[in-house]
Amino acid sequence: MANAAKFAGVEEIDVYADVVDDEIAVFVRDRGSGFDPTAVPEDRQGIRESIKSRLERAGGSAVVTSAPGEGTEVELRLPR
């Protein structure tokens, strides 16, 4: 949410959480400026370490979907 507020260039960010018996899923979406995830330099560890690796170490997953001009969605999933 902090990254969306900082970089998306929009005033509204959507956050949705879904909790079921075996999983917790959180979605953060914006309709802002977006970015090309494949263009993020290797020395930038935010997505790889702070998001994806942290969730994977806890047994979950993270998917970041974005494109320039199309906004960004971050999907975080953890087993309960």
C-alpha positions in Angstrom: 0.0 0.0 0.0 2.9 2.4 0.8 4.4 1.8 -2.7 1.1 2.3 -4.4 0.5 5.5 -2.5 4.1 6.7 -3.3 4.4 5.8 -7.0 0.9 5.2 -8.6 0.0 8.8 -8.9 -3.6 8.2 -7.9 -5.7 9.2 -4.9 -7.4 5.9 -4.5 -6.0 2.4 -3.8 -8.1 -0.7 -3.4 -7.3 -3.3 -0.8 -9.2 -6.5 -0.5 -8.7 -9.4 1.9 -10.2 -12.9 1.6 -9.9 -15.4 4.5 -11.0 -19.0 4.1 -10.3 -22.1 6.0 -6.9 -22.8 4.5 -5.7 -19.5 3.1 -5.5 -15.8 3.5 -5.3 -13.7 0.3 -4.7 -9.9 0.1 -5.0 -7.9 -3.0 -3.7 -4.3 -3.4 -4.7 -2.6 -6.7 -4.3 0.8 -8.2 -5.3 2.3 -11.5 -2.2 4.4 -11.6 0.9 4.8 -13.7 2.0 1.2 -13.5 5.4 -0.1 -14.5 7.2 -2.9 -16.4 8.2 -5.5 -13.9 10.7 -7.0 -16.3 12.5 -3.6 -16.4 13.2 -3.4 -12.7 17.0 -3.5 -12.3 18.5 -6.6 -10.6 20.0 -4.4 -7.8 16.4 -3.3 -6.8 15.3 -5.9 -4.3 11.9 -4.5 -3.3 9.7 -6.8 -5.3 12.1 -9.8 -5.2 13.1 -9.8 -1.6 10.6 -7.6 0.4 7.6 -9.1 -1.3 8.1 -12.4 -3.1 10.9 -14.0 -1.1 9.4 -13.1 2.2 6.0 -14.7 1.3 7.7 -17.8 -0.1 9.7 -18.3 3.1 6.4 -18.3 5.0 5.0 -20.9 2.6 3.0 -18.4 0.5 3.2 -16.6 -2.8 3.2 -13.1 -4.2 2.3 -12.1 -7.8 2.9 -8.5 -9.0 1.0 -7.7 -12.2 1.6 -4.3 -13.8 2.1 -2.5 -17.1 2.9 1.1 -17.9 -0.3 3.2 -17.9 -2.4 0.2 -16.7 -1.9 0.3 -12.9 -0.6 -2.4 -10.6 -2.0 -5.4 -8.7 -0.2 -7.2 -5.9 -1.6 -10.6 -4.9 -0.4 -12.0 -1.6 -1.3 -15.5 -0.5 -0.5 -17.3 2.8 -1.7 -20.7 4.1 -3.5 -20.5 7.4 
